[in-house]
Structure formats: structure tokens, C-alpha cells
Amino acid sequence: MTLPAEISQRDLRLRSKDIMDAVELGQSFTVTRGGRPMGQLIPLRRRFVSRTQFALASEHAATVHLEGFRASQDAALQVALDDPYAR
């Protein structure tokens, strides 16, 4: 069952089982009150993504340079480990 992407507060109250079942299947909703958007209801768990789907989705991702990434992490960690009272 596909529900509209925008649901009223009243619909949420009256049809909560159907709506939560749809959320569990990956559907998201904008909840309205008096016709004004009040919040979003989104799934916390995503559906399983196969290795092939992940590879296709990652084709245009930025390249990560391992040495630069490690250096920036080390620098951030060093700042966190420094004694704030040392002068």
C-alpha cells in the first residue's frame, strides 16, 4: 500500500499502523497540522544494499587519499589530547 508523502496529524493518529508499516518498508512522510508541515517521519534502518548496488552508487564518489586522511585525523586527535592548561 502506497500512502501519500504528506500526511496530516489526524491521519497519523488514525492510521498509525499502516503508516509505520510503510516507514518500515522505507517510505518517508511529512506530517502536517492545519496544512503546515510540522515534521518528518523517516525510516531509521535502510534496506539491504547489495555489493553491486553499492559499487554503482559509489562510482562518482570523491577519491580519498589515505595519507592525507590519516594526517588530518592525527592532527585533530593531537589537538584533543593537548592539555588546555599547559602554557
C-alpha positions as CSV (number, residue, x, y, z in Angstrom):
1,M,0.0,0.0,0.0
2,T,1.5,3.4,-1.0
3,L,0.4,6.3,1.1
4,P,0.8,10.0,0.2
5,A,4.1,11.5,1.1
6,E,2.3,14.2,3.1
7,I,0.0,13.1,6.0
8,S,-2.0,15.1,8.5
9,Q,-1.6,14.7,12.2
10,R,-5.1,13.2,12.3
11,D,-4.1,10.6,9.6
12,L,-1.0,9.7,11.7
13,R,-3.2,9.2,14.7
14,L,-5.9,7.2,12.9
15,R,-3.7,5.2,10.5
16,S,-0.6,4.8,12.6
17,K,-0.2,1.0,11.9
18,D,-0.4,1.5,8.1
19,I,1.9,4.4,8.3
20,M,4.5,2.7,10.5
21,D,4.4,-0.4,8.2
22,A,5.1,1.9,5.2
23,V,8.0,3.5,7.2
24,E,9.4,0.1,7.9
25,L,9.4,-0.6,4.2
26,G,11.4,2.6,3.5
27,Q,8.7,5.2,2.9
28,S,9.1,8.7,4.4
29,F,6.4,11.2,5.3
30,T,5.9,14.9,6.1
31,V,3.5,15.3,8.9
32,T,1.2,18.4,8.7
33,R,-1.0,20.2,11.2
34,G,-3.5,22.6,9.8
35,G,-1.9,22.2,6.3
36,R,1.5,23.4,7.6
37,P,4.5,20.9,7.7
38,M,5.4,20.1,11.2
39,G,8.0,17.3,11.0
40,Q,9.2,14.3,9.1
41,L,8.8,10.6,9.7
42,I,11.7,8.7,8.2
43,P,13.0,5.2,8.5
44,L,16.0,4.7,10.7
45,R,17.0,1.4,9.1
46,R,17.7,1.3,5.4
47,R,17.0,-1.7,3.3
48,F,19.8,-4.0,2.4
49,V,22.0,-2.7,-0.4
50,S,23.8,-5.3,-2.5
51,R,27.5,-5.0,-3.3
52,T,26.7,-4.3,-6.9
53,Q,24.2,-1.5,-6.0
54,F,26.8,0.0,-3.6
55,A,29.5,-0.1,-6.3
56,L,27.2,1.6,-8.8
57,A,26.3,4.3,-6.3
58,S,29.9,4.8,-5.4
59,E,31.2,5.3,-8.9
60,H,31.2,9.1,-8.6
61,A,32.3,9.4,-5.0
62,A,35.4,11.5,-4.3
63,T,38.7,9.7,-4.1
64,V,40.1,9.5,-0.5
65,H,43.8,9.9,-0.2
66,L,44.7,7.7,2.7
67,E,47.9,9.6,3.8
68,G,46.1,13.0,3.9
69,F,43.1,11.5,5.7
70,R,45.4,9.9,8.4
71,A,47.3,13.2,8.8
72,S,44.2,15.2,9.3
73,Q,42.9,12.6,11.8
74,D,46.2,12.7,13.7
75,A,46.2,16.5,13.8
76,A,42.6,16.5,15.1
77,L,43.5,13.9,17.7
78,Q,46.6,15.8,18.8
79,V,44.6,18.9,19.5
80,A,42.1,16.9,21.5
81,L,45.0,15.4,23.6
82,D,46.8,18.6,24.3
83,D,46.5,19.9,27.9
84,P,44.3,23.0,27.7
85,Y,46.0,24.3,30.9
86,A,49.6,23.9,29.6
87,R,51.1,27.2,28.7
